[in-house]
């Protein structure tokens, strides 16, 4: 994995905090070296999404992280990660703030490296999957209900359950597949998501797996 970090997932990091003297101040307090933090995150994202350096064809040479005032939490695209100072201002306890901010950055960095066939729900679910496996999502946010196609925590925790224990995940499917995240990302390579990946890897269609997950919860 060190080879991935040195050769494929080692972007130049550009950082700008437009609200360093205001709502964005806590970010600088808990992440005093954002360049080092983002380099570590890029490596971590790649080790979760990929198994070999040659697989990484979405690979930004530069990541530009900017904190400024806008509604929402964060967004990413084209090598840019935008982080809302309004969201940052919601966190007062340094330990909670660092945990949340790193989790947001892991999620957004995933968008710069992952494949994206299958629509926004699947893309966002995989970004939360990476955040969970990296250890920066709270298991208390996992709740039953919904559908596997729903984004963020709903599909993210489902995929993590299919992968079994790892990161923050302590439980999982009896016949888990530690590489299911990698396989889902590979199935998102191209113009159309291959839903058959669940049958190929886990021996059941995704709707059956979703029912198993709901029963387990």
C-alpha positions in Angstrom: 0.0 0.0 0.0 3.0 2.3 0.5 3.6 2.0 -3.3 0.0 3.3 -3.9 0.7 6.3 -1.6 4.0 7.1 -3.3 3.0 6.6 -6.9 -0.7 7.0 -7.3 -2.3 8.7 -4.4 0.1 11.4 -3.4 -1.5 14.6 -4.8 -0.3 18.2 -4.3 -2.5 19.7 -1.6 -3.6 23.4 -1.8 -5.4 24.7 1.3 -7.3 27.9 1.9 -9.5 28.8 4.9 -11.5 31.9 4.1 -13.1 31.8 7.6 -10.0 31.2 9.7 -10.9 34.1 11.9 -14.6 33.2 12.1 -16.7 30.0 11.7 -13.8 28.1 10.2 -11.4 28.6 13.2 -12.0 25.2 14.8 -10.7 23.5 11.7 -7.3 25.1 12.0 -7.3 24.3 15.7 -7.9 20.5 15.4 -6.2 20.0 12.0 -3.2 22.2 12.2 -1.5 20.5 9.2 -4.2 20.1 6.6 -1.6 19.2 3.9 -0.4 16.2 5.8 -3.9 15.3 6.8 -5.1 15.3 3.2 -2.2 13.3 2.0 -2.9 10.7 4.6 -6.6 10.7 3.6 -5.8 10.3 -0.1 -3.7 7.2 0.7 -6.3 5.8 3.0 -9.1 6.2 0.5 -7.0 4.4 -2.1 -6.2 1.5 0.1 -9.9 0.9 0.8 -11.2 1.4 -2.8 -8.4 -0.4 -4.7 -6.1 -3.4 -4.4 -3.5 -2.6 -7.1 -2.0 0.7 -8.2 -2.8 -0.1 -11.9 -6.6 -0.1 -11.0 -6.4 3.6 -10.0 -7.4 5.6 -13.1 -9.2 8.4 -11.4 -6.3 10.1 -9.7 -6.2 13.9 -9.2 -2.7 15.4 -9.3 -3.8 18.3 -7.1 -6.5 18.5 -4.4 -7.7 22.0 -3.6 -9.3 22.2 -0.2 -11.2 25.4 0.6 -13.2 26.4 3.6 -15.7 29.1 3.1 -19.3 30.2 4.0 -22.0 28.3 2.2 -25.1 26.3 3.1 -24.6 22.6 3.6 -21.7 20.4 4.7 -19.3 19.8 1.9 -19.0 18.9 -1.8 -16.3 17.7 -4.2 -15.5 17.5 -7.9 -12.8 18.3 -10.4 -10.0 18.0 -7.8 -11.8 20.5 -5.5 -13.2 19.9 -2.0 -15.3 22.6 -0.5 -16.0 22.5 3.2 -18.7 24.7 4.8 -17.6 26.9 7.6 -21.2 26.8 8.8 -20.9 23.1 9.5 -17.5 23.5 11.1 -19.0 26.1 13.5 -21.5 23.4 14.8 -18.6 21.7 16.6 -17.2 23.1 19.9 -15.5 20.1 21.5 -12.1 19.6 19.8 -12.2 15.8 19.9 -15.7 15.6 18.3 -14.7 18.3 15.8 -11.6 16.5 14.6 -13.5 13.2 14.3 -16.2 14.8 12.2 -13.9 17.0 10.1 -11.7 14.0 9.1 -14.8 12.0 8.4 -16.2 14.6 6.0 -12.8 14.9 4.3 -12.6 11.2 3.8 -16.1 11.1 2.3 -15.4 14.0 -0.1 -11.9 12.7 -1.1 -13.6 9.4 -2.0 -15.5 11.2 -4.7 -12.3 12.2 -6.3 -11.0 8.7 -6.6 -14.1 6.4 -6.9 -15.9 5.3 -10.1 -19.4 6.7 -10.5 -21.7 4.5 -12.6 -25.0 3.7 -10.9 -26.2 7.2 -9.9 -25.8 9.5 -7.0 -27.3 7.2 -4.3 -24.6 4.5 -5.0 -21.9 7.1 -5.3 -22.7 8.7 -1.9 -23.2 5.3 -0.3 -19.8 4.2 -1.3 -18.2 7.4 0.0 -19.8 6.7 3.4 -18.7 3.1 3.1 -15.1 4.3 2.9 -15.7 6.7 5.8 -17.0 3.8 7.9 -14.1 1.5 7.0 -11.6 4.3 7.7 -13.0 4.6 11.2 -14.6 8.0 11.0 -18.3 7.5 11.1 -20.4 6.9 14.2 -22.2 3.5 14.3 -25.1 5.3 16.2 -26.1 6.7 12.8 -26.9 3.2 11.6 -30.7 2.6 11.7 -33.0 0.0 10.1 -35.4 0.7 7.3 -35.1 2.4 3.9 -33.7 0.8 0.8 -30.2 -0.3 -0.3 -30.4 2.3 -3.1 -30.7 5.2 -0.6 -27.5 7.3 -0.2 -25.1 8.0 2.6 -25.4 6.0 5.8 -28.2 3.8 4.5 -26.3 2.1 1.7 -22.9 2.8 3.3 -23.6 0.8 6.5 -25.2 -1.9 4.4 -22.1 -2.3 2.2 -19.9 -2.3 5.4 -22.1 -5.0 6.9 -21.5 -7.1 3.8 -17.8 -6.6 4.3 -17.8 -7.8 7.9 -15.8 -6.4 10.8 -13.4 -3.6 10.0 -12.9 0.1 10.8 -15.8 1.0 13.0 -17.8 -2.1 11.9 -18.0 -4.8 14.6 -20.6 -7.1 13.1 -21.4 -8.3 9.6 -22.9 -11.0 7.4 -21.9 -14.5 8.4 -20.6 -15.1 4.9 -18.9 -11.7 4.6 -16.7 -10.5 1.8 -13.9 -8.1 2.9 -13.4 -7.0 -0.7 -17.0 -6.2 -1.4 -16.2 -2.5 -1.4 -13.5 -2.9 -3.9 -15.8 -5.1 -6.0 -18.7 -2.6 -5.9 -16.3 0.2 -7.0 -15.0 -1.9 -9.8 -18.7 -2.6 -10.8 -19.1 1.2 -11.0 -16.3 1.5 -13.6 -17.8 2.3 -17.0 -21.1 3.6 -18.1 -23.5 1.2 -16.2 -23.3 -0.3 -12.7 -23.2 -4.2 -12.7 -25.6 -5.2 -10.0 -24.6 -8.8 -10.7 -21.6 -8.2 -8.5 -23.6 -9.1 -5.4 -24.5 -12.5 -6.7 -21.0 -13.1 -8.0 -19.3 -12.2 -4.7 -21.9 -13.2 -2.1 -24.1 -15.8 -3.7 -27.3 -13.8 -3.4 -29.0 -11.0 -5.2 -28.9 -7.5 -3.6 -32.5 -7.5 -2.5 -32.0 -10.8 -0.6 -28.9 -9.4 1.0 -30.8 -6.3 2.0 -33.5 -8.4 3.7 -30.7 -10.3 5.6 -29.2 -7.0 6.7 -32.6 -5.7 7.9 -33.2 -8.9 9.9 -29.8 -8.6 11.4 -30.5 -5.1 12.6 
